[in-house]
Amino acid sequence: MKLTTKQTEAFKVATSGDYSVVIFGGSIRGGKTWWLLSTMLYLCLTHAKSRYVVIRRSLPDLKRNTFPSIQELLDRYFMQAVSDWNHDTQVITFINGSQLMFMSESYNEDKDLNRFKGLEVNGFGFEEINECQKATFHKAIERSGTWLNSSGNPPTVILATLNPAQNWTKEEFYIPFVEGTLNERWKFIVSKITDNPHIPEQYKENLKMLSPIEYARFVEGDWDAVEGSENPFLWAWDEAKHVQHNIKHNPSLLTYFSVDFNVTPLCCLVIQHHGRQAWVVDEFAISPGSIEALCDRISAYGVPTGMIRITGDAMGNGRTLQQRDNSSHYLTIKKLLKLNDKQIIIPANPTHKNSRVDCNAALMKLDIKVSNSCKGFILDASQVECDSEGSIIKQNRKIITQRADLLDCFRYFVNAILKRYL
C-alpha cells in the first residue's frame, strides 16, 4: 500500500508509541479516512490479540461513509488476514486474534456514555471527531490501554480525523497547535486536499461552487473562516441577474409544480425548463394546506394533463396532512389529476448542505430566470439564512429570514431536475 507523504508522516507518528493522541486533517479530501483505517488495521495485524475501536457520530454515518472504505481496504490488501466480520456487532476479528470494533457515539441517546463502561481496548480512532462530543473524547482517554491481553506492547493511542469547526475541537486541538502549547504527547498533522494527489481536477473545480466561507474553511483549511450574522443560503443569488419581467408560461414546454408540504401554508413553485435554461413562472400558497386544494389550483392553471410534472418534498410520501383517504400525498395528487407514475418525480430529499452547493451552482452555471411576480420566492432567495454547517435556520417562522417554504420548492426542483446539468 502506498500512502501520500502526509499520510506516511501521520502513520509513522501513530504507530511509534511516542504519542497518545494523533490528530490528522484540517480540510476535506486530505486522505484522512484512508489514513485512519489503514493505520488501525496495521495496529491490529502487527499486535496479536489487540483491540481497537473506530467511532463515528452515528451508525448511519458509519454505514454510509466508513464501512465502504474499510471494505475497500480489506478487499485490496487485508482480506487474507480476516477471520470474521460480524455485521450484527460490527466487529472484525483477525486470524491473529485481534479485533477492530466499530461504534456509533449516539450521544443523544446515551448522554451518560454507558456503552463505554467496561470497554477494554488498546486505543480508539475517531472519524470526524469534530462531529463528536468532548465528553466522548475524554471517555476514550479513560478507556485506552485498559485491554491487557495483547501480545507484545501495542500503542495506547487515540487517532482522530477532523475538519475545521467552531466547537471544542478548535479549543482543544487547533489553537494549542498554532500557539505551540499542544500537549507534548499529542500530535497535530495538517493535511489538505493539495496533499492528496489522487483527487481529480474536476472535483477540485467543482468545489469552487462552495460559498467563499465554506471554501476557505473546508478546502483551504482556514479555521478562522466564520460565517457572519448574514449568511444567505443562496449566496449566488443576484436579483439583477435572476429576476426578469414579463416571463410568460410556455404551453409547448412541460410545466413542473414543485411542492413543499406545509400544513399552513402549502407552497408551490411553477417552473419550466429547456436544457440549461429554467424559468420560475409563478408561485402560490394555500392556507390551510390540503392536497385537494393544491390539485384544484393546479387544475385551474390550465396545463394539459400530459404536460404536468410533479416534484417536491419527499416527505410528502408520509401521511401528515388531512386527506379524504390514507394514500400518500403523491398518490392522492396522481389520482386527483389523473397522472401516471412517470409524471411524479420524487428523489430523496438532499441534505441542506448538499442542496446549498447544488442550488448555488445552478444559479452560477445555468440560465435561471424568476418572474418578478414571484415576490415570495424572491424574498426567500435574498433573505433566508443558514448556520455555519449550511443548514437552513428554521427555528422561528415569525422571523422573515427563517421562512423558507418557497426556497424549499426551488431546492427540490434543482435536486430533481436541474442537478443533472451541473
Summary of the structure (lengths in Angstrom):
residues: 422
radius of gyration: 25.5
end to end distance: 34.7
largest distance: 78.3
contacts: 1331
relative contact order: 0.11
helix: 41%
strand: 20%
